[in-house]
Amino acid sequence: MGSVTGTSGEPVVVERADGAGGELVLRRAGAHYEIISNGVFLMDTRGGTSERLLVRAAADGLDGPARLLIGGLGVGFSLAEALTLPQVAHVTVVEREPEVIGWHAAELRPWSRGALDDPRVTVERADLLDYLAGPHGGRFDALCLDIDNGPDWTVTPGNARLYAAGGLDLLAGRLTPRGTLAVWSANAAPAFETLLRTRFTRVRARPVPVPRGEPDVVYLASGPRPAAP
């Protein structure tokens, strides 16, 4: 555990841990926190517009009660947003890093709004691919993925499997007939969009402007096609 105050204005390490996917670092920069994985910036507590859109767009048009799955807890923007939606009855959060879950009991709690204590929330400490392939959980009316930096920028190499054909088959198999898959990406991912169109009958891309750099993109897919034999 390190100091959370600095004199130079530079981010200061709050905690460093050996995570399931490598080194995880929680840093504080002024009033905000940042999560770094294996030296690569993942997310911070500034903004959150696209993470909130991820959930709102996936749940749009659903009549309650709806069951949501959020892959990747992050700084909690998506989970906190899901609990504001009246049609949402339950949210399952799949997060493989125990340190990230623990940070939401302390430093990150204001951004998830204490959602991990909500009786409508179940937290599963697991790799999302393992969870999807397992027998538990049932089907969901929305699957909201915020894993790594998106399909084209996976900090942990194994996560790329989630965005490949086999991963999409697992995801499609966990959707109810009215369900939507929503995928957050730090950039446009045309190859991934093309793959989505081979697996789903309706695919949309929602760009979200950010203060610097190219827009975030939320991909929405519904109407799974039959899996290839």
N, C-alpha and C positions, 0 to 999 in steps of 0.2 A: 504494500500500500504506500503510495507516495503522497506528497503534498498536493493540494488542489489550488494553491495560490502561487502566482509567479509575478515577477517584477517587470518582465519584458513584454508582457501581453501575448506571449506565445502560448499555445496549448500546453497544458501540464498533465502528466500521467497521474490518473487517480488509482488505477489498478491495472496490473498486467497478469495474464493468466494463460496457462496451456489449455487451449480448447480442443474440442473434438476435431476441428479442421485446421489446427495450428495455433499460433500465438494470437491472442485477443487482447486488445488494449482499450481501456476506457479513458478518454482524455476530457479535461475541462478546458473550455476556451471562453473566458468571461462568464456569462450566465448560461452558456450552452455546453452540451456534452457531445462527444464524437466517439464512434466505435471504429476501430481500425483492426483489420484482419490480415495477418501475415504482411504487415507493412503497407497494406492498401486500404485507403479510405472507403468505408462502407456506407455510413449514414451519420446524421447528426440531428439534433433537436431543433434546428432552424427550419422554418417552413412547414413541410408536411402536406402540401396541397395535393401532390400526385398520390401519396399514400392514402389520403382520405378518399380521393376519387376512386382509387382501386376498389374500395369496399362499396361506396355509394353506387357506382356504376354496375357492379356485380349484383347488387341486391335490388336494383331498380326494376319496378314492375312486379316484384314478388309479393304475393299475399302471404300474410303471416299464418301460422308461425313458421319461420324459416330457420334452417340450420346452416351455419357458415363454418368453413374451415379457413384459417389463416395460416399459411406456411411462412414462418419467419416472424418472430416477435419484434425484432428491431428495437426502435425506441418507443414503440407503442402507439403510434399515430393511427394505424389501421384498426387495431383492437378498440381503442377508445371511440373511434368513429362508428364502428359496428354497433356498439352498445347504445348509441343515440338513435338508431333506426327502430321505429316502432314494430316493424314486422319481424325483427330478429329475436328469436326465442332462445337460441343457444349458439355459442361460438366455441369451437375447438381450435386451440392454438398449438401448432406443432413446432417446437424449437429444440434443436439438438444441443445447444450450448447452455449448460447449467449456470455459467457465469452471467449470461445475458438475462436469464430468468431472475437470478438473484439481484441484479442491478435494479430491477423493477420494484424491489422491496425498499429501495433506498434512493440512490441518485436519480433514477429514471422514473420514479413513481409519479411525479407531477405530469409527465407527458402521456403516460398510460392511464392517468386519472384513477389510480388504484384499482384498475380493472381486474387484476389477477385475484382480487378478493370477491369479485362479483359472483353470485351463485350461478349465473348464466354462462360462466366461463370455465372450460376445462383446459388445462395445460398439459400437453403430452411432451415429455422430454424424449425426443426421438429424431432420427433422420427422417425427413419427409418421404423419401423413396421407400424406406423400410416400413414406415407407417402405412403408406398407400398399398403396399404389397401384402400387408398383414390382414388378419381376419377381423380386426376391430374397427369401430368407427362408423360403419354403415355408409350411407350416401348423404350427400350434402346439396343444398340448393344453391350454394355459391362456394367456389374454391378460389381463394385470393392468395396469390403467390408473390412474395417479396423476398426472394432468395438470392443472396449475393447481389451483384449489380445488374442482374438480368441475363437473358439467354446468351448474349455475346460477350459477357464479361464476368465469368465465374472465377472468384478468387480461389475457391476450393475446386480442383479439377473434377472430382467425382460428381459435383452438382450439375455438370453439363449433361449428364444422363437424364436429368429431370426434364430438360427441354428438347430431348430427342424423341424419336418416334415411340420407343418403348415407354418413356415417361409420360407422353401424352396419352398412350393407351391406358396407363394406370389412372391418370387423372380423369379421363373420360368415363372410366368405369365407376368412379366415385360420385358422378353427378346424377341427380334426379332428372327426370325428363324435362323439368322446367329450369334446370340449373344452368349456371354460367361459370365459365372459367375466366378469371381475370389475372393477368400476369403483368407485373411492374418491370419496366426496363429503364435503365439510365440513358438509353439511346434507341434510335430506330433500329430494328432487327429484321430486315426484309426476308432473310432466309428463314427465320423462325416464323414470320407471318405466312410465308408460303407453305411451310409445313403444317401450320394450324389449319390452313384452308383444305389440306388433304384429309384432315381428321374431323373437321366441324363444318356444318353447312352455313353458319353465319359467323363471320369474323369482322371485327372493327378495331381500328387503331385510334386511340385518343391521345394526341400530343398535349403535353402540359408544359408551357413555357417556364423556364427557370431563370434566375437573375443572371447567371453566367453559363455560357456553353450551350450545347444543343438541348432541345427539350427532352424531358422525360416522356416516356410513352407507356400508356396502359393498353394492353391488348385484351380484347373481350371476345370470347368464343362460346358459341352455344350450338345445340343440335348435333351431338356426336354422330359421325358416320360409323357404320359397322367396322370393327377392327379387321384388318387384313388377316386371312387365315395363315 
